[in-house]
């Protein structure tokens, strides 16, 4: 799986705005679940299959957070352009 990724150290209640050029799976994962995601084992996340951009995430707890925008499989990648803005927090 190919994906775009950005890491943040955030406080509870921080807002992240994710812009993406076409429908995509957009995930907000804490550090523990990001490690599980990259190991291809069951993980917990916020977000999911999203059609409309931008999407706003409110960080549920203080800690290390990862935003992932999936680009599709290795044999059929999507040409997605994405950006992530910290709206409030830290």
N, C-alpha and C positions, 0 to 999 in steps of 0.2 A: 504494500500500500504506500502510495506517495502522499505526502501531506505538507502543508505549511504549518509552522510552529512558532510560537512566541511565549517567552517565560516572563512572569511578573512576581514580585514580592508585594502582596497587597493586604490591606486591612479589611475586616468585615465591613460590608456596605459599599465598598468601592464599586464604581460602575465602569464597565468596559463596553465599548461600542465596536462591533465587528462589521466591516463592510466586505461584501463578496460580489463578484461579477456575475455569478449564475448560481442556481440552486446547488447546495452543497451540504455535507454533514459537517456541522460546526460544533465543537466540543469544548467545554470548560472542565478541566480536570485538576484535582489537587496533585501534589507531587507524588504521593503514594500511588494513585490511580494512573498517572501518566506513565510511571514505571511499569505498571501492569499492562497498559495499552501497548507500550513498545515491546513488551515480552509476549504479546499476543495471547494474553489470558484474560479472563472475565474482569471487567472494570466497571466503575460507576462514574457517571458524568452528568453534566447539565448541558442542555441544548439538544441537538439531534439533527434530523433532516430538515433543513430550513430552505424556504423558497424565496422569502423576501428579505432584502437587505436595506438598511442595516439592522442588526440584531443587538439588543442591549442585555448584557449579563450583569446581575448584581452579585458580587462575591459573597458567599454565605459564611465564610469564616476567615480569620486572619491566617496568612501562611503563604506558601509558594504555590502559584497557580500557572497552569499551562493552557493556552488556547491553541486548538488544532483545527485546521480546515482541511478536510480530506480532498485529495485531487483525483481519487479513483484508483483503479488497479494499475499494475505495472504495464499491462498490455492494452489498457484502454484509459489512459489518464485524461482528465478534463483540463482544459486550459483556463484554470481559475486564477483570478487576481484578487488578492485580499489585503486588507489593512486593519489594524487594531489600534484603537485610540483609548487612552485612559481618560475618562470623562471626569470622574471625581475619585478621591481617595488619596492614599499616601500623602 
